[in-house]
Amino acid sequence: MNAPVEQGVVIATSQTDRASRQKQVVQALLAHLPAHALLWTAEDTTPYECDGLTAYRARPLVVALPETYEQVQAVLKTCHALAVPVVARGAGTGLSGGAMPHSEGVTLSLAKFNRILRVDPASRTAKVQCGVRNLAISEAAAPHGLYYAPDPSSQIACTIGGNVAENSGGVHCLKYGLTVHNVLKVSGFTMQGDPVEFGSEALDVSGYDLLSILIGSEGMLAVATEVTVRLVPRPQLARCIMASFDDVRKAGDAVARVIAAGIIPAGLEMMDKPMTAAVEDFVRAGYDLSAEAILLCESDGTPEEVEEEIGRMSEVLRTAGATAIAVSRDEAERLRFWSGRKNAFPASGRISPDYMCMDSTIPRRRLADILLAIQEMEKKYQLRCANVFHAGDGNLHPLILFDANDADQLHRCEQFGADILETSVAMGGTVTGEHGVGVEKLNSMCVQFTEGEREQLFGVKRAFDPAGLLNPGKVIPTLQRCAEYGKMVIRGGQLPHADLPRF
């Protein structure tokens, strides 16, 4: 009797079937990879069972650690022939479960592809392998007075391949753009093992420009192996304003006023009182602990440009109701101001056994509205939430604090997170900004997109991966899943904030 098939994936029905399937896959891959490049015992594969979203886990059938492009290609061709799903993995720092393994599949670790192939100061580009750390690109470009602008808080560890998969951002992306604005070309392989290139190092590409479809596709369309990025000159000077507010609505309005004044800061971040307390206790950044919210507003450029922009921003912030304004006096103080924001996640880990970092986007003018709504949700779900925002982009990062060992707390945390996402949609936003959908936001995708829109997304997926073997079960919810979610919501009451008007 043949084993059942789901989306082209052969599913084992028992432990005996799983062991047999595992043996088959290992033997097939050993024809192309050395034994040390394959892991399959429980002890060896456990470290790969989740990414940064630790609440959800699965143990992969096999972990492959190729060392050459030919081996990557062979793994994909072999898995395609055997109908084995493949989940590509970089550093595993993602926060939405995008790199969570498939229990019947191969986790394709690309960690060994960590070489910077070329830094070209004349064209201001760098060509790197997918496993190169984000920060390492800027370190390599520094002798030429250049750097790579997108700077996720995990930049010390996250890889450029993962940044491409999630279209990662960072605190300076308001001025310099997300990953999609700073990548010129991506090379890799399809699920069938065919070489493929997206974008170009030239001004334009021949045929359709599919680079923007690949970036942010969360490993569902192709496996990236090389990335050519754009480098920008390091500014002569950067200074940061730390502004305190006694009311979150004033802080939210200040963000909108800065942008309305025609100012595009290098960075514009917002933290609420619980978050500033957490990070101040951790890094001693000098934050005002009496403030209900603080803004970090950075200006960079020539000394003359920075002085003029700092003056304009300070005036806007005072007019908006700032109770205190501090401007960094030197580079050390600027870095100290940012150290709190950059350490928001580890600081939250010090005050709670676990946290779930949400990621949605709303119109900037609704920042105060969403913060006040989250405060009400804290009462509703009886869980604490500390908030940090890429305020200039309207990109929210509420950190819901909970204990994953308490099943009821985990359930309430999931409901809390869904409420935030769906409230964001009701306010005219989206369920994701830069962390991706992964497995975390599948249900909320049912709220944002209609059945017809989701089918269009599946159509793009099928064009690249007809068998549905690359990172299956992620990002795009099926009709059945959305129907089940709808029934669950109806049983539990109306959809959270479904009556809010769209803007």
C-alpha positions in Angstrom: 0.0 0.0 0.0 1.4 3.4 -1.0 2.0 6.0 1.7 -0.4 9.0 1.8 0.6 12.2 -0.1 -0.1 15.7 1.1 0.7 18.7 -1.3 3.1 16.3 -3.1 4.8 15.3 0.2 4.9 11.6 1.1 3.7 11.3 4.8 4.9 8.6 7.1 2.0 7.0 9.0 4.0 5.4 11.8 7.4 5.4 13.5 8.4 2.4 11.5 7.5 4.2 8.3 9.3 7.3 9.4 12.5 5.3 10.1 12.3 3.6 6.8 11.7 6.9 5.0 14.6 8.5 6.9 16.9 5.7 5.9 15.9 6.0 2.3 16.6 9.8 2.3 19.9 9.5 4.1 21.1 6.8 1.7 20.1 8.9 -1.3 21.8 12.0 0.0 25.0 10.1 0.9 25.6 9.6 -2.8 26.2 13.4 -3.0 27.3 14.6 0.5 30.0 13.2 2.9 28.7 11.5 6.0 29.7 14.4 8.3 27.4 16.7 6.3 24.2 14.8 7.2 22.5 14.7 10.6 19.6 12.4 11.4 19.7 11.2 15.0 17.4 12.9 17.5 20.4 14.2 19.5 21.9 15.9 16.4 18.7 17.3 14.8 17.1 18.7 18.0 19.1 22.0 17.8 17.3 22.6 14.4 13.7 22.0 15.6 12.8 25.7 15.7 14.0 29.2 14.8 13.7 32.3 17.0 10.0 31.5 17.5 10.6 28.8 20.1 6.9 28.2 20.9 6.5 26.0 17.9 8.9 23.1 17.1 9.3 20.1 14.8 12.1 17.7 14.4 13.4 17.3 10.8 13.8 13.9 9.2 17.3 14.9 8.1 19.6 18.0 8.3 21.9 18.5 5.3 24.9 20.8 5.7 26.3 21.1 2.1 29.6 22.9 1.5 29.5 23.5 -2.2 26.8 24.8 -4.6 26.9 21.5 -6.4 25.9 19.8 -3.2 23.0 22.2 -2.7 21.9 21.4 -6.2 22.2 17.7 -5.6 20.2 17.9 -2.3 17.4 19.7 -4.1 17.3 17.3 -7.0 17.3 14.3 -4.8 14.6 15.6 -2.5 12.5 16.6 -5.6 12.8 13.1 -7.0 11.8 11.5 -3.6 9.0 14.1 -3.0 10.7 15.2 0.2 10.0 18.7 1.4 13.0 21.1 2.0 13.2 24.0 4.4 16.2 26.2 3.9 17.8 27.6 7.1 20.4 30.3 7.8 21.2 31.4 11.3 17.8 30.5 12.6 17.1 34.0 14.0 13.7 34.4 12.3 10.8 35.3 14.6 7.8 33.8 12.8 8.7 30.2 12.4 9.7 30.5 8.8 12.6 28.1 9.3 10.7 25.6 11.5 11.4 22.2 10.0 9.0 19.9 8.3 8.8 16.7 10.2 8.9 14.6 7.0 11.5 16.8 5.3 15.1 17.9 5.0 16.4 21.0 6.7 18.9 22.5 4.3 21.4 24.4 6.4 23.4 27.0 4.5 25.5 28.1 7.4 28.8 27.1 5.7 28.3 29.5 2.8 29.9 32.4 4.7 32.4 33.9 2.3 32.4 37.5 1.2 33.2 37.0 -2.5 33.8 40.6 -3.6 33.7 44.2 -2.2 33.8 46.7 -5.1 34.1 50.3 -3.9 33.9 51.7 -7.4 30.4 50.3 -8.0 29.6 50.4 -4.3 28.5 46.8 -4.2 29.4 43.6 -2.4 28.8 40.0 -3.6 28.4 37.6 -0.7 27.3 34.1 0.0 24.0 33.6 1.7 25.4 32.6 5.0 27.4 35.8 5.6 26.2 37.7 8.6 24.5 41.1 8.0 27.0 43.0 10.2 30.0 41.2 8.5 29.2 43.0 5.2 29.5 46.4 6.8 32.7 45.3 8.5 34.2 44.2 5.2 33.1 47.4 3.5 34.3 49.8 6.3 37.9 50.2 5.0 36.3 51.8 1.9 34.1 54.2 3.9 31.0 52.1 2.9 28.4 50.0 4.8 25.3 47.9 4.2 22.3 50.0 5.4 19.6 47.5 6.5 20.4 46.7 10.2 18.1 44.3 11.9 18.6 44.1 15.7 19.9 40.6 15.1 22.5 41.8 12.6 25.4 40.4 14.6 24.0 36.9 13.9 21.4 37.0 11.1 22.5 36.1 7.6 21.9 37.9 4.4 20.1 34.9 3.0 17.6 35.1 5.8 17.3 38.8 5.3 16.4 38.2 1.7 13.8 35.6 2.7 12.1 37.9 5.2 12.8 41.3 3.5 14.3 42.4 6.8 14.5 46.0 8.0 16.0 47.7 10.9 16.2 51.0 12.8 17.7 52.9 9.8 15.4 51.6 7.1 13.1 54.7 7.2 15.8 56.6 5.3 17.7 53.8 3.6 15.1 51.2 2.8 14.5 47.6 3.5 16.4 44.6 2.1 14.4 44.9 -1.2 15.8 48.4 -1.7 19.4 47.4 -1.1 19.8 44.1 -3.0 20.6 44.1 -6.7 20.9 40.4 -7.5 20.2 37.0 -6.0 21.5 33.7 -7.4 20.3 30.2 -6.3 18.4 27.1 -7.2 14.8 26.1 -7.7 13.3 23.1 -5.9 14.1 21.1 -9.1 17.7 22.0 -8.7 17.8 24.3 -11.7 20.1 27.4 -11.4 18.2 30.7 -11.3 19.1 34.4 -11.1 16.9 37.3 -10.0 17.8 40.9 -10.6 21.0 42.2 -12.1 24.0 44.3 -11.3 23.2 46.4 -14.3 20.6 49.2 -14.3 17.9 46.9 -15.6 17.2 43.2 -16.4 16.1 41.5 -19.6 12.6 40.1 -19.3 10.5 40.2 -16.2 12.2 41.7 -13.1 11.3 39.1 -10.4 13.7 40.2 -7.7 10.9 41.8 -5.6 8.9 38.6 -5.8 11.8 36.5 -4.4 12.7 39.0 -1.6 10.3 38.4 1.2 9.0 35.0 -0.2 10.2 33.2 2.9 12.1 30.4 1.2 9.0 29.2 -0.7 10.1 30.0 -4.3 13.9 29.2 -4.5 17.0 28.7 -2.4 19.3 31.7 -2.4 23.1 31.0 -2.4 24.7 34.3 -3.5 23.5 37.9 -3.0 24.8 41.1 -4.5 24.0 44.1 -2.2 24.2 47.8 -2.6 26.6 49.7 -0.3 26.3 53.3 0.8 28.8 55.8 2.0 29.2 56.0 5.8 28.0 59.4 6.9 30.5 61.9 8.2 28.4 62.4 11.3 25.4 61.0 13.1 23.6 62.4 16.1 20.5 61.1 18.0 17.7 62.9 19.8 16.1 61.2 22.8 12.7 62.8 23.4 10.4 62.0 26.3 6.6 62.2 26.3 4.2 62.0 29.2 1.4 60.6 26.9 1.6 57.9 24.2 -0.8 59.9 22.0 1.6 62.9 22.0 4.5 60.6 21.1 2.5 59.0 18.3 1.4 62.4 17.0 5.0 63.6 17.1 6.1 60.9 14.7 3.5 62.0 12.2 4.5 65.6 12.6 8.2 64.9 12.0 7.4 63.2 8.7 4.8 65.9 7.8 7.5 68.5 8.2 9.3 66.9 5.3 12.0 65.4 7.5 13.2 61.8 6.8 15.3 60.9 9.8 18.0 58.2 9.5 16.0 56.4 12.3 12.8 57.1 14.1 12.0 54.6 16.9 9.5 54.5 19.7 9.4 52.6 23.0 6.7 52.6 25.7 7.3 52.8 29.4 7.4 49.0 30.2 10.0 48.6 27.4 12.2 51.5 28.5 12.2 50.1 32.1 13.3 46.7 30.8 16.2 47.9 28.6 17.4 50.6 31.1 17.8 47.9 33.8 19.8 45.8 31.2 22.1 48.3 29.4 21.8 51.6 31.3 21.2 53.6 28.2 20.1 56.7 30.1 16.4 56.5 29.3 13.8 58.6 31.1 12.0 56.1 33.2 9.2 58.6 34.1 8.2 59.0 30.4 5.2 57.1 29.1 7.0 56.8 25.8 10.3 57.9 24.3 11.3 58.6 20.7 14.8 58.1 19.3 15.3 60.4 16.2 18.6 60.2 14.3 20.1 62.5 11.7 23.1 61.7 9.6 25.1 63.3 6.8 27.6 66.2 6.8 28.0 68.2 10.0 26.1 71.1 8.5 23.2 68.9 7.4 23.0 67.2 10.8 23.0 70.4 12.8 20.2 71.9 10.6 18.1 68.7 10.8 18.6 68.2 14.5 17.4 71.7 15.1 14.3 71.2 12.9 13.4 67.9 14.6 13.9 69.3 18.1 11.5 72.1 17.4 8.9 69.8 16.0 9.2 67.5 19.0 8.9 70.4 21.5 5.8 71.7 19.6 4.3 68.1 19.8 4.6 68.1 23.6 8.0 66.5 24.4 8.7 66.9 28.1 12.5 66.5 27.7 14.9 66.4 24.8 18.5 65.1 24.9 20.8 65.2 21.9 23.9 62.9 21.8 27.1 64.9 22.3 29.4 62.4 20.8 29.5 59.0 19.1 29.7 57.1 22.3 26.6 58.7 23.6 24.7 58.1 20.3 25.6 54.4 20.5 24.5 54.4 24.1 21.1 55.8 23.2 20.7 53.1 20.5 22.0 50.3 22.8 18.7 50.2 24.5 16.7 49.9 21.3 19.0 47.3 19.9 18.8 45.2 23.1 15.0 45.4 23.5 14.6 41.6 22.8 17.3 40.3 25.2 16.1 42.8 27.8 12.6 41.3 27.5 14.1 37.8 27.9 15.4 38.9 31.3 12.0 39.8 32.7 10.0 36.9 31.4 10.5 33.1 30.8 9.3 33.6 27.2 8.1 36.3 24.9 6.4 36.4 21.5 7.5 39.2 19.3 4.7 40.4 17.0 5.2 42.3 13.8 2.5 44.3 12.0 2.3 47.6 10.2 -0.2 50.4 10.6 -0.5 54.0 9.2 1.8 56.2 11.3 -1.1 58.4 12.5 -2.6 55.3 14.2 0.4 54.6 16.5 -1.3 56.0 19.6 -4.5 54.1 18.8 -2.8 50.7 18.5 -0.8 51.3 21.7 -4.0 52.2 23.7 -5.7 49.1 22.1 -2.8 46.9 23.2 -3.1 48.2 26.8 -6.8 47.1 26.8 -5.7 43.7 25.4 -3.3 43.3 28.3 -6.3 43.4 30.6 -8.3 41.1 28.4 -5.7 38.4 28.1 -4.1 39.0 31.5 -0.6 39.2 30.0 2.0 41.9 30.0 3.2 43.5 26.7 6.2 45.7 26.2 6.3 47.7 22.9 9.0 48.9 20.6 8.1 50.4 17.2 9.9 51.3 14.0 7.7 54.3 14.4 8.7 56.1 11.2 7.5 53.1 9.2 4.5 52.3 11.3 6.1 48.9 12.0 5.1 47.5 15.4 7.0 45.0 17.5 4.9 44.3 20.6 6.6 41.7 22.8 4.0 39.6 24.7 5.5 38.2 27.9 4.4 34.7 28.9 5.5 31.3 30.2 5.5 28.6 27.5 5.4 25.9 30.1 1.9 27.1 31.0 -0.4 25.8 28.2 -3.1 28.3 29.2 -0.6 31.3 29.0 0.6 30.1 25.6 -3.0 29.9 24.3 -3.8 33.4 25.7 -0.6 34.7 24.1 -1.6 33.3 20.7 -5.0 35.0 21.0 -3.3 38.2 22.2 -1.0 38.2 19.1 -3.9 37.5 16.7 -5.8 40.3 18.2 -2.9 42.7 17.6 -2.5 41.6 14.0 -6.2 41.8 13.2 -6.6 45.1 14.9 -3.7 46.4 12.7 -5.5 45.2 9.6 -8.7 46.9 10.8 -6.7 50.1 11.2 -5.6 50.0 7.6 -2.4 48.1 8.1 -1.0 44.6 7.4 -0.2 41.5 9.5 3.5 41.7 8.8 6.2 44.3 8.4 9.6 42.5 8.2 9.4 39.3 10.2 7.4 37.4 7.7 4.3 35.1 8.1 5.9 31.7 8.7 3.6 29.6 10.8 2.9 32.3 13.4 0.5 34.4 11.3 -1.2 31.9 9.1 -4.5 32.4 10.7 -4.3 36.2 10.5 -3.6 35.9 6.7 -7.2 34.5 6.5 -8.4 37.9 7.8 -6.3 40.1 5.6 -6.6 38.3 2.3 -9.7 36.9 0.5 -9.9 33.4 -0.9 -9.3 34.8 -4.4 -6.2 36.8 -3.2 -4.8 33.7 -1.5 -5.3 31.7 -4.6 -3.2 34.2 -6.5 -0.5 33.8 -4.0 -0.6 30.1 -4.4 -0.4 30.6 -8.2 3.0 32.3 -7.8 4.1 29.5 -5.6 3.1 26.9 -8.1 4.9 28.7 -10.9 8.2 28.2 -9.1 7.5 25.0 -7.2 4.7 23.0 -8.8 5.2 20.1 -6.4 4.9 22.3 -3.3 8.0 21.0 -1.7 9.8 24.2 -0.7 8.9 25.2 2.8 5.3 23.8 2.6 2.6 24.7 5.0 3.9 28.2 5.6 2.9 31.8 4.7 -0.3 31.1 2.6 -3.2 29.5 4.5 -5.3 26.9 2.7 -9.0 27.3 2.2 -9.6 24.5 4.8 -7.4 26.2 7.4 -9.3 29.6 7.0 -12.6 27.8 7.2 -11.5 26.1 10.4 -10.2 29.4 11.8 -13.5 31.1 11.0 -15.4 28.4 12.9 -13.1 28.7 15.8 -13.5 32.5 16.0 -17.3 32.2 15.7 -17.3 29.7 18.6 -15.2 32.1 20.6 -17.2 35.2 19.7 -16.9 37.8 16.9 -13.6 38.3 15.1 -11.4 40.6 17.2 -12.1 44.2 16.3 -13.9 43.2 13.0 -16.2 46.1 13.5 -13.4 48.7 13.3 -13.5 50.8 10.1 -10.8 50.5 7.5 -8.7 53.6 6.8 
